[in-house]
């Protein structure tokens, strides 16, 4: 599924730094690594003893091509016991349309194209495709973004678990 080239081509973006401060991280996760370099994630994958108890990824998926989103989510989920991801989301109710529309416009201005994960169910569609379970979900930024606490379904174990 994952080629060496696809894994090494993922670059975790760090823009949106002011938005990172607006994410309602749970208290247990506030000191967890935020958007670590892909080399750190690869090291943790190669050495399960160097895995993460908790890993935070913020506003990465809306900035990456869809194949890199899947690679990043897969790799992060295999090296962390608890994975928290925050990113823009699709509108679920009519009241969210204005704020989600504004966030999409900003993304279009930043990246000059439609963000590909929104074509296939957004962040939550990516999570479903990866076979992960949403343990907790919280919207923020007036409904334009979502924070998901993820884990592997019962009966499956990530490579960092022992």
C-alpha angles and dihedrals in degrees: 000000000000120000122204089244093053092051095047093045093063112105114187106220122222101196119119090056092157088055092055088067090057096056112109096226114184114253093250091058103046093099096040118114113278119211096338117196114272088243089064091050091049090050090052090049092052093046111038090192087066094056123124128256086207131005128190124205116185128188092339101120098056088054098051135071113259096254090053090048090056091047093049094047092047094048094044092049092053095052101042133066091205121027122193119190127183125185145130115294144202119269113262100181134031090249090062095053097089097049094040089047090054092049090050090050090052091049090050090051092048097045103021095227143062112286104248100215089065090063091065106040100297123247093333091051089052090051092050091049090051090054094240125143124232106229096177134008128193128172122214140167088062091303098311094109139034136210115211127191106206137192139165116270118262112283096032124092128199118233092252094057120092 
